[in-house]
Amino acid sequence: MHILFIYPNLHAQIGFNYGVAILSGILKQDGHTTSLLNINEQLGYPFDLGRIMDDIAKCKPDVIAFSLVTPQFQYAEKIASEIRKHYTIPIICGGIHATVATDEVMATGLFDVVFVGEADYAIREYMRVLEHGGDLEAVPNICFRKNGSIVKNRVMPFVPLETLPPKDYDIFDFQKMIDAKNGWVGLMASRGCPFRCTYCFNHQIVERYSKDLGVPAAQLGYIRHHPLRDLLEEIRFLLSRYRNIKMFIFDDDLFTFNRDYVLEFCKEYPRLSNIPFVVNAHVQVFDATVAQSLKKANCRIVKFGLESGSERVRRVVMKRMMKNDTIRRALSIAEDAGLHSSVFVMVGLPTETRDEVLETIQLIADTKPGRFRWTAFYPFPGTVAWEMSKKMGFIDEKKMSSLSNFTDDSCLDFGSEHNLWLAKVLKIFPWYVNARSGFACASTYQHLVRDVEAMNEQQWSKASALIRARDAAHARTAEAAGQLHYAIRYNPFMAVRSDWNDEM
């Protein structure tokens, strides 16, 4: 049978879909054929229902499978609705939105089967029933309709990663993706995260599996690693198959959690490649030995999720218990080892005050990481933070349903005055940091921030469209004067310290 995957990924960063790659590899093992519509305007595939329907007709699929994340669900609904007008073949879906908002997805009536949790082997069982007959109630990890009622099957245990086949890179135009991302290639060495932050879906997955399997959360084996030999073989394959790879980026939630695995990888990787790489770390799971090993293995960037500079917001709203001193220590260890540090923060959280947003800005200004990314807080359905935001009446449902990402705007409503201020912060975040940094250019940015804060909504609406160009102009001036500063670089929600050199 032929399975056509559809991955809407519009107005967002180009992302490699690990789930689709693995599912395709599994289905091909069973003799099926697969194809993919990777819908992303940066890859030359904007949202165009006519084109999508033409491509579906060319593929002649037996099954259509959507991969869903919450901000993209609006596009999946439109596509699936159009498909329903012309085809009677099964339409199925999986992904994190299908897992955390199963009832919402089923309520649309557009999808025959919704996969919950890890679909790796569940999709194999589903396809076998579809092809050879059998009872869908025997297929784990799915939700479907039977005789007018919705049936929710239990999940199977977490998949042992060593049993999975290699990812199917052929289903993607992967060389095109590499070139569009300037040579950056994603890798995934593990699944799972030991933390249970309120804004993340990890706790929902663990609770669902624990309940269905009757196993305590600590015994589920949620955190798993691909065998190191498999990871190295995948890197070897990529290097032999594709051109212009300049950087590997590990997308694991927490690459440094398994210290022994990290140290062994750092020992083996240089024997295979000298291409630099990027990892995610946690300030509470990071030490000098790990930092030095990463540097020696040619790690260029180590990323930390700070989320907020306010200890109250982290503790009460996010359930992230690290102290600011721990953050400072981890960033210092990274910098001392010669690693370029990167931090991620968000603003616009429930109960967060203006002063607490400024605490986040100040922490970055004080620690001066190599780069930072910022976004508006996005309440993913079903998470603790979503429940909190909903209970307090902050969520603008209409706005939430229209957002395709969480970098451009917030879907929480704090009142017109705070909403406008947050919009300004989201647009000129690095100006705020520069203004508080103590850099020689600080006074220039203090004036810029004051000018922006004095603008009313109409004035800001006109000025905001020119911010990227103004930021670049001010950065050129600071650069010419030899002044250290942060400037927006690579995308509208990342600022990079001016001493970074892509060729270092």
Number of C-alpha atoms within 10 A of each C-alpha: 16 17 23 23 24 23 21 25 28 21 19 16 13 18 13 18 16 16 16 27 19 20 23 29 23 21 21 18 12 13 10 14 17 22 19 23 17 23 21 19 15 16 16 10 16 17 17 10 14 11 12 19 15 10 13 18 12 9 15 12 20 15 18 23 22 26 23 23 22 22 23 22 22 16 20 22 17 12 21 21 15 16 19 15 8 10 13 10 13 17 22 23 25 25 21 19 25 26 26 22 15 18 13 12 20 18 10 11 14 21 23 14 24 26 28 27 25 21 26 22 20 21 22 18 17 23 19 15 15 15 10 7 10 13 9 20 16 14 22 23 27 27 26 19 16 10 6 7 8 13 15 17 18 19 22 17 17 18 16 12 16 13 9 16 16 17 17 18 19 14 19 17 12 16 17 14 18 21 16 13 19 13 17 18 23 18 18 15 20 22 18 16 17 13 13 16 20 24 23 19 20 17 19 18 18 19 14 18 22 18 13 13 15 10 13 12 16 11 8 15 13 21 15 17 19 17 15 17 11 16 19 18 14 15 18 13 12 15 15 9 11 12 12 13 18 17 20 19 19 19 19 20 20 24 25 23 20 14 15 11 16 16 18 12 18 20 14 14 17 14 9 12 14 13 16 19 22 25 22 20 21 19 22 14 14 19 15 14 13 20 23 20 18 27 21 16 22 19 24 21 23 27 25 23 19 23 20 27 23 22 18 16 21 19 15 12 20 21 17 19 14 15 17 16 10 12 20 17 17 23 26 18 21 25 18 13 18 17 24 21 22 26 22 17 20 21 25 26 24 23 15 16 15 13 10 20 21 19 16 20 26 20 21 27 20 13 14 23 23 23 24 25 21 22 23 22 21 26 26 22 18 18 19 22 24 20 17 18 21 17 10 11 13 18 22 15 12 9 13 20 14 14 20 20 21 18 20 16 21 26 23 23 17 20 9 10 10 14 17 18 17 21 20 19 24 22 22 23 24 29 26 21 26 27 23 21 24 14 16 15 23 20 15 14 21 16 13 16 19 11 10 17 14 10 15 12 15 8 11 16 14 10 13 15 11 10 15 16 11 13 18 14 13 18 20 14 13 19 15 9 11 13 17 19 27 29 25 25 16 10 10 16 18 20 24 20 19 18 13 11 8 5 5 6
